[in-house]
Amino acid sequence: MPELPEVETITRNLRPALLGRQVVSVGLFWPRTLATPAAERFAEQISGQRIEQVTRRAKYIHITLSGGHLLIHLRMSGDLFMRPSPYAAQPHDRLHLMLDSGETLVFNDTRKFGRVWLVDQPDEVLGKLGPEPFSVEFSSASLHTALQSHHRQLKPLLLDQSFVAGLGNIYSDEALHLSGLHPLRQSDTISYEEAGKLFDAIRAVLQTGIDNNGASIDWVYRGGSFQNHFRVYGRTGEACLVCNTPIQRIVVGQRSTHFCPGCQLRA
């Protein structure tokens, strides 16, 4: 699943082509792609709308329109890209937005898990998300307070989008290793100093991911190179880059989790 750096990369790439453009018509090839509204109403509401902003919130692409908000979550296999019009639908295309620029915004999603919302207010979808990792609301102090208010294992808590927005399996593993924290540590055992290290690590791995246009590790997302900088993710059995201990893989909350038993002691 694309995480914050991958979604940020896609958003930045789309922004120049979308800003100021008007939606001329809609092609819908999988109605369940639309979370809301229904297909006919969606086409009616979005046609003629002008694109005013293209931003990201957590793992959502947020397109602000002249009369509403288009939110897109790529989920497991979604991708979003521009193609010259006329553009014939390809396998796994779910939604086309034809623009007055002569280009088509294409939402392609092999596994059909991705979703699109057209709403009046973005908080209808985004309202329960936690803080953005690069926002002023997110700090080492606020992270420590939040960790202390829960009694949960670190890895599942970091994946909880209501706790902090945008982290997924890859970047949570990388941040925990960089901060020296075991993925099974209970959150309320984390000291203020440890929370500070985790805060710095979260921002560092996400920024490195963004700088490298995300990670390309399967057939879903291509174009990034952060996979060349992985510390632990996907490196089971390989030597830790810090202490040479073999990286281990465990399953935590049904998610594959990679860590170094030498660097990340379970207190």
C-alpha positions as CSV (number, residue, x, y, z in Angstrom):
1,M,0.0,0.0,0.0
2,P,1.4,3.4,-0.9
3,E,2.3,5.3,2.3
4,L,2.8,9.0,3.0
5,P,6.0,9.4,0.9
6,E,4.5,7.6,-2.1
7,V,1.2,9.5,-1.9
8,E,3.1,12.8,-1.5
9,T,5.1,12.0,-4.6
10,I,2.0,11.2,-6.6
11,T,0.4,14.4,-5.4
12,R,3.4,16.6,-6.3
13,N,3.6,15.0,-9.7
14,L,-0.1,15.6,-10.4
15,R,-0.4,19.1,-9.1
16,P,1.1,21.0,-12.1
17,A,-1.2,19.2,-14.6
18,L,-4.4,19.6,-12.5
19,L,-4.3,23.1,-11.0
20,G,-6.8,25.4,-12.7
21,R,-8.2,22.7,-14.9
22,Q,-11.9,22.0,-15.4
23,V,-13.6,18.6,-15.3
24,V,-15.3,18.1,-18.7
25,S,-16.7,14.6,-18.4
26,V,-16.5,11.3,-16.4
27,G,-15.8,7.7,-17.3
28,L,-16.7,5.2,-14.6
29,F,-15.8,1.6,-15.1
30,W,-16.2,0.2,-11.6
31,P,-19.1,1.9,-9.7
32,R,-18.0,0.6,-6.3
33,T,-14.9,2.7,-6.6
34,L,-17.2,5.6,-5.5
35,A,-17.7,5.6,-1.8
36,T,-20.0,8.6,-2.2
37,P,-22.1,9.8,-4.0
38,A,-23.8,7.3,-6.4
39,A,-22.5,7.1,-10.0
40,E,-25.1,9.4,-11.6
41,R,-24.9,12.0,-9.0
42,F,-21.1,11.9,-9.0
43,A,-20.9,12.6,-12.7
44,E,-23.5,15.4,-12.4
45,Q,-21.8,17.1,-9.4
46,I,-18.2,17.0,-10.6
47,S,-18.7,17.9,-14.3
48,G,-17.8,21.6,-14.8
49,Q,-15.9,21.9,-11.5
50,R,-12.6,23.6,-11.5
51,I,-9.6,22.2,-9.6
52,E,-8.3,24.8,-7.1
53,Q,-5.8,22.8,-4.9
54,V,-4.1,19.4,-5.0
55,T,-2.8,18.3,-1.6
56,R,-2.3,15.3,0.6
57,R,-3.7,14.4,4.0
58,A,-2.3,11.2,5.5
59,K,-2.6,8.6,2.6
60,Y,-5.4,10.5,0.9
61,I,-5.0,12.7,-2.2
62,H,-7.2,15.8,-1.6
63,I,-8.4,17.7,-4.7
64,T,-10.2,20.9,-3.7
65,L,-12.8,21.8,-6.3
66,S,-14.7,25.0,-7.0
67,G,-17.7,23.4,-5.3
68,G,-16.6,20.5,-3.2
69,H,-13.8,18.1,-2.3
70,L,-12.6,15.0,-4.2
71,L,-10.7,12.6,-1.9
72,I,-8.9,9.5,-3.2
73,H,-7.4,6.6,-1.2
74,L,-5.2,4.3,-3.3
75,R,-5.4,1.4,-0.7
76,M,-3.5,-1.7,-1.8
77,S,-3.0,-1.3,-5.5
78,G,-4.3,2.0,-6.6
79,D,-2.5,4.4,-8.9
80,L,-3.3,7.9,-10.2
81,F,-1.8,9.4,-13.4
82,M,-2.4,11.6,-16.4
83,R,-2.8,10.5,-20.0
84,P,-3.4,12.5,-23.2
85,S,-7.0,12.4,-24.4
86,P,-8.6,10.7,-26.1
87,Y,-7.5,7.8,-23.9
88,A,-9.0,4.3,-24.2
89,A,-9.7,2.5,-20.9
90,Q,-7.0,0.0,-20.0
91,P,-7.4,-3.1,-17.9
92,H,-8.0,-2.2,-14.2
93,D,-8.9,1.4,-15.0
94,R,-11.8,2.3,-12.6
95,L,-12.4,6.0,-13.1
96,H,-11.5,8.6,-15.7
97,L,-11.9,12.4,-15.3
98,M,-11.5,14.2,-18.7
99,L,-10.2,17.7,-18.3
100,D,-10.3,20.8,-20.5
101,S,-6.6,20.6,-21.0
102,G,-7.1,17.6,-23.3
103,E,-5.7,15.2,-20.7
104,T,-7.4,12.5,-18.6
105,L,-6.9,11.8,-14.9
106,V,-6.8,8.0,-14.6
107,F,-7.5,6.0,-11.5
108,N,-6.2,2.5,-12.0
109,D,-6.7,-0.1,-9.3
110,T,-6.0,-3.8,-9.9
111,R,-7.4,-5.1,-6.6
112,K,-10.4,-2.8,-6.5
113,F,-9.8,-1.7,-2.9
114,G,-9.3,2.0,-3.7
115,R,-12.0,4.5,-3.0
116,V,-13.1,7.9,-4.2
117,W,-15.3,10.4,-2.3
118,L,-16.9,13.6,-3.5
119,V,-18.0,15.6,-0.4
120,D,-19.0,19.1,0.6
121,Q,-16.5,19.1,3.6
122,P,-13.3,17.0,3.8
123,D,-13.7,16.3,7.5
124,E,-16.6,14.0,6.5
125,V,-13.8,11.6,5.5
126,L,-10.7,13.0,7.1
127,G,-12.0,14.1,10.5
128,K,-10.8,11.2,12.6
129,L,-7.2,11.2,11.3
130,G,-4.4,11.9,13.7
131,P,-1.8,14.6,13.3
132,E,0.4,14.9,10.2
133,P,4.0,14.0,11.0
134,F,5.4,17.3,9.7
135,S,2.7,19.5,11.2
136,V,3.3,21.9,14.2
137,E,0.7,19.9,16.1
138,F,3.0,16.9,16.1
139,S,6.0,17.2,18.5
140,S,8.1,15.0,20.7
141,A,6.1,16.2,23.7
142,S,2.7,15.5,22.1
143,L,3.9,12.1,20.9
144,H,5.1,11.2,24.4
145,T,1.7,12.3,25.8
146,A,-0.1,10.2,23.2
147,L,2.0,7.2,23.8
148,Q,1.4,7.4,27.6
149,S,-2.3,7.6,27.0
150,H,-2.4,4.2,25.4
151,H,-1.4,0.7,26.5
152,R,-0.7,-0.8,23.2
153,Q,2.2,-2.4,21.3
154,L,4.2,0.2,19.4
155,K,3.9,-1.2,15.9
156,P,0.1,-1.5,15.7
157,L,-0.3,1.9,17.4
158,L,1.9,3.6,14.8
159,L,-0.2,2.0,12.1
160,D,-3.4,3.4,13.6
161,Q,-4.2,6.4,11.4
162,S,-6.1,8.1,14.3
163,F,-2.8,8.1,16.3
164,V,-0.5,9.6,13.6
165,A,-1.4,10.0,10.0
166,G,0.4,8.5,7.0
167,L,2.6,5.8,8.5
168,G,2.3,2.2,7.1
169,N,4.2,-1.0,7.4
170,I,7.4,0.1,5.7
171,Y,8.0,3.4,7.4
172,S,6.9,2.3,10.9
173,D,9.5,-0.6,10.8
174,E,12.1,1.8,9.6
175,A,11.3,4.4,12.2
176,L,11.3,1.9,15.1
177,H,14.7,0.6,14.0
178,L,16.2,4.1,13.7
179,S,14.9,5.0,17.2
180,G,16.1,1.6,18.7
181,L,12.6,0.6,19.9
182,H,11.2,-2.9,19.8
183,P,7.9,-3.2,17.8
184,L,6.3,-5.0,20.7
185,R,7.1,-2.5,23.4
186,Q,4.1,-1.2,25.2
187,S,3.5,2.4,24.4
188,D,3.1,3.6,28.0
189,T,6.6,2.3,28.9
190,I,8.2,4.8,26.5
191,S,10.2,7.5,28.2
192,Y,10.2,11.1,27.2
193,E,13.7,10.7,25.8
194,E,12.7,7.6,23.8
195,A,9.6,9.4,22.5
196,G,11.9,12.2,21.3
197,K,14.0,9.6,19.4
198,L,10.9,8.1,17.9
199,F,9.7,11.5,16.8
200,D,12.9,12.3,15.1
201,A,13.0,8.9,13.5
202,I,9.5,9.2,12.1
203,R,10.3,12.5,10.5
204,A,13.7,11.3,9.2
205,V,12.5,8.2,7.5
206,L,9.5,9.9,5.9
207,Q,11.6,12.8,4.7
208,T,14.1,10.3,3.2
209,G,11.3,8.5,1.6
210,I,9.9,11.7,0.1
211,D,13.4,12.7,-1.1
212,N,13.6,9.3,-2.9
213,N,10.1,9.5,-4.4
214,G,8.9,6.7,-2.1
215,A,9.8,3.0,-2.3
216,S,9.3,0.7,-5.2
217,I,8.9,-2.8,-3.9
218,D,6.3,-4.5,-6.0
219,W,4.3,-4.1,-9.2
220,V,1.9,-1.5,-7.7
221,Y,4.0,1.6,-7.2
222,R,7.1,2.4,-9.4
223,G,9.5,5.2,-9.7
224,G,10.9,5.5,-6.2
225,S,14.3,4.4,-4.8
226,F,13.8,4.4,-1.0
227,Q,14.0,0.6,-1.1
228,N,17.7,1.1,-1.6
229,H,17.9,2.7,1.8
230,F,15.9,0.2,3.9
231,R,17.4,-0.5,7.3
232,V,15.2,-3.5,8.2
233,Y,12.1,-3.8,6.0
234,G,12.3,-6.8,3.7
235,R,15.8,-7.7,4.9
236,T,15.0,-10.8,6.9
237,G,18.2,-12.8,7.6
238,E,20.5,-10.0,6.4
239,A,23.0,-8.3,8.7
240,C,21.8,-5.2,10.5
241,L,23.6,-2.2,9.1
242,V,24.3,-1.0,12.7
243,C,25.3,-4.1,14.6
244,N,25.5,-7.0,12.1
245,T,22.8,-9.0,13.9
246,P,20.5,-10.8,11.4
247,I,17.3,-9.0,10.8
248,Q,14.2,-10.9,12.1
249,R,10.7,-11.0,10.8
250,I,7.6,-11.5,13.0
251,V,3.9,-11.0,12.5
252,V,2.3,-8.3,14.7
253,G,-1.4,-7.6,14.4
254,Q,-1.4,-9.6,11.2
255,R,1.3,-7.4,9.6
256,S,4.7,-8.5,8.6
257,T,7.2,-6.7,10.9
258,H,11.0,-6.5,10.6
259,F,13.4,-5.6,13.4
260,C,16.9,-6.1,14.7
261,P,17.0,-8.0,18.0
262,G,20.5,-6.5,18.7
263,C,19.5,-2.8,18.3
264,Q,15.8,-3.1,19.3
265,L,15.8,-4.7,22.7
266,R,12.4,-5.6,24.2
267,A,12.5,-4.0,27.7
